Amino acid sequence: MTACSSHPPRRSRRRAGADDGSLAPAVPVLALVLLLLAGLVVDASRQLSARARAIAYAEEAARAGAAAVELDAPDLRLLPEQEVAERVNAYCREAAASGGPVLVGGDCFRGTSSEGDPLGRRIVVQAHVEVVVPATLLGIVGVRELRAAGDGRARPFEGTDGQDAA
């Protein structure tokens, strides 16, 4: 007999199927993370769109108030501030009733100022509008609505120039 020691052969292979299903717990977590990222992208774009709408509504409301000029006055001046406020708020109520994004409240008149008028008259009308739109994918984590706000300013112009007459 030879003096060879016989050791059992070493198994270098792992048992087949030992790692089956090890990725399964990570799949729902990754799916949720991807869904939340998609929600952030989609709802962030909706938020930016709502902000643009709020600014547009505020500018139009301010223009509605700036159209309230005293026609019989020798110089450019607005009607009393109460009448300007009524025109601005009426525009906001009509816009809210039109079926678009929901405008918060009907009172969007913020006042008049002389800022921006070269002659220092209080003819600059200021409006503030807040808009609420429903959230889409962020509803998964409890965010039901997105709010955005915008400010608008307008003033009437007096006279015409060569471009207006053409």
DASUL-V49207 format. One record per pair of residues at least 4 apart in sequence whose C-alpha atoms are under 7 Angstrom apart, sorted by sequence separation. I is the first residue (numbers start at 1). J is the second residue. D is the distance in whole Angstrom. If there is no record, write none. Layout:
i=I j=J d=D
i=I j=J d=D
//
This chain:
i=23 j=27 d=7
i=26 j=30 d=6
i=27 j=31 d=6
i=28 j=32 d=6
i=29 j=33 d=6
i=30 j=34 d=6
i=31 j=35 d=6
i=32 j=36 d=6
i=33 j=37 d=6
i=34 j=38 d=6
i=35 j=39 d=6
i=36 j=40 d=6
i=37 j=41 d=6
i=38 j=42 d=6
i=39 j=43 d=6
i=40 j=44 d=6
i=41 j=45 d=6
i=42 j=46 d=6
i=43 j=47 d=6
i=44 j=48 d=6
i=45 j=49 d=6
i=46 j=50 d=6
i=47 j=51 d=6
i=48 j=52 d=6
i=49 j=53 d=6
i=50 j=54 d=6
i=51 j=55 d=6
i=52 j=56 d=6
i=53 j=57 d=6
i=54 j=58 d=6
i=55 j=59 d=6
i=56 j=60 d=6
i=57 j=61 d=6
i=58 j=62 d=6
i=59 j=63 d=6
i=60 j=64 d=6
i=61 j=65 d=6
i=62 j=66 d=6
i=63 j=67 d=6
i=79 j=83 d=6
i=80 j=84 d=7
i=81 j=85 d=6
i=82 j=86 d=6
i=83 j=87 d=6
i=84 j=88 d=6
i=85 j=89 d=6
i=86 j=90 d=6
i=87 j=91 d=6
i=88 j=92 d=7
i=89 j=93 d=6
i=90 j=94 d=6
i=91 j=95 d=6
i=92 j=96 d=6
i=93 j=97 d=6
i=94 j=98 d=6
i=96 j=100 d=7
i=117 j=121 d=6
i=135 j=139 d=6
i=138 j=142 d=7
i=139 j=143 d=5
i=160 j=164 d=6
i=161 j=165 d=7
i=162 j=166 d=7
i=79 j=84 d=7
i=138 j=143 d=5
i=139 j=144 d=5
i=160 j=165 d=7
i=96 j=102 d=6
i=114 j=120 d=5
i=70 j=77 d=6
i=96 j=103 d=5
i=114 j=121 d=5
i=69 j=77 d=6
i=70 j=78 d=5
i=114 j=122 d=4
i=135 j=143 d=7
i=69 j=78 d=4
i=70 j=79 d=5
i=113 j=122 d=5
i=114 j=123 d=6
i=115 j=124 d=7
i=135 j=144 d=5
i=68 j=78 d=6
i=69 j=79 d=5
i=112 j=122 d=6
i=113 j=123 d=6
i=114 j=124 d=6
i=134 j=144 d=6
i=135 j=145 d=5
i=68 j=79 d=6
i=112 j=123 d=6
i=113 j=124 d=5
i=134 j=145 d=4
i=135 j=146 d=6
i=112 j=124 d=5
i=113 j=125 d=7
i=133 j=145 d=6
i=134 j=146 d=6
i=93 j=106 d=5
i=112 j=125 d=5
i=132 j=145 d=6
i=133 j=146 d=5
i=92 j=106 d=6
i=111 j=125 d=6
i=112 j=126 d=6
i=132 j=146 d=6
i=133 j=147 d=7
i=111 j=126 d=5
i=132 j=147 d=5
i=68 j=84 d=6
i=92 j=108 d=7
i=110 j=126 d=5
i=131 j=147 d=6
i=132 j=148 d=7
i=89 j=106 d=6
i=109 j=126 d=6
i=110 j=127 d=5
i=130 j=147 d=7
i=131 j=148 d=5
i=89 j=107 d=5
i=109 j=127 d=5
i=110 j=128 d=6
i=130 j=148 d=6
i=131 j=149 d=6
i=65 j=84 d=5
i=89 j=108 d=6
i=108 j=127 d=5
i=109 j=128 d=7
i=130 j=149 d=4
i=65 j=85 d=7
i=88 j=108 d=7
i=89 j=109 d=6
i=108 j=128 d=5
i=129 j=149 d=6
i=130 j=150 d=6
i=88 j=109 d=6
i=108 j=129 d=6
i=129 j=150 d=5
i=65 j=87 d=5
i=128 j=150 d=6
i=129 j=151 d=6
i=64 j=87 d=6
i=65 j=88 d=5
i=128 j=151 d=4
i=64 j=88 d=6
i=85 j=109 d=6
i=127 j=151 d=6
i=128 j=152 d=6
i=127 j=152 d=5
i=62 j=88 d=6
i=103 j=129 d=7
i=104 j=130 d=5
i=126 j=152 d=6
i=127 j=153 d=6
i=61 j=88 d=5
i=64 j=91 d=7
i=103 j=130 d=6
i=104 j=131 d=6
i=126 j=153 d=5
i=103 j=131 d=5
i=104 j=132 d=7
i=125 j=153 d=6
i=126 j=154 d=7
i=102 j=131 d=6
i=103 j=132 d=6
i=124 j=153 d=7
i=125 j=154 d=5
i=61 j=91 d=6
i=101 j=131 d=6
i=102 j=132 d=5
i=124 j=154 d=6
i=125 j=155 d=6
i=61 j=92 d=6
i=101 j=132 d=6
i=102 j=133 d=7
i=124 j=155 d=5
i=101 j=133 d=6
i=123 j=155 d=6
i=78 j=123 d=6
i=77 j=123 d=6
i=66 j=125 d=6
i=65 j=125 d=6
i=62 j=125 d=5
i=62 j=126 d=6
i=62 j=127 d=5
i=61 j=127 d=6
i=58 j=127 d=5
i=58 j=128 d=6
i=58 j=129 d=5
i=57 j=129 d=7
i=54 j=129 d=6
i=54 j=130 d=6
i=54 j=131 d=6
i=50 j=131 d=6
i=76 j=158 d=7
i=66 j=154 d=6
i=66 j=155 d=5
i=67 j=156 d=6
i=62 j=152 d=6
i=66 j=156 d=5
i=62 j=153 d=5
i=63 j=154 d=5
i=43 j=135 d=6
i=58 j=150 d=6
i=59 j=151 d=7
i=62 j=154 d=5
i=43 j=136 d=6
i=58 j=151 d=5
i=59 j=152 d=4
i=43 j=137 d=7
i=54 j=148 d=7
i=58 j=152 d=5
i=59 j=153 d=6
i=43 j=138 d=7
i=54 j=149 d=6
i=55 j=150 d=4
i=59 j=154 d=7
i=54 j=150 d=5
i=55 j=151 d=6
i=51 j=148 d=5
i=55 j=152 d=6
i=39 j=137 d=4
i=40 j=138 d=7
i=50 j=148 d=6
i=51 j=149 d=6
i=39 j=138 d=5
i=47 j=146 d=6
i=51 j=150 d=6
i=47 j=148 d=7
i=36 j=138 d=7
//
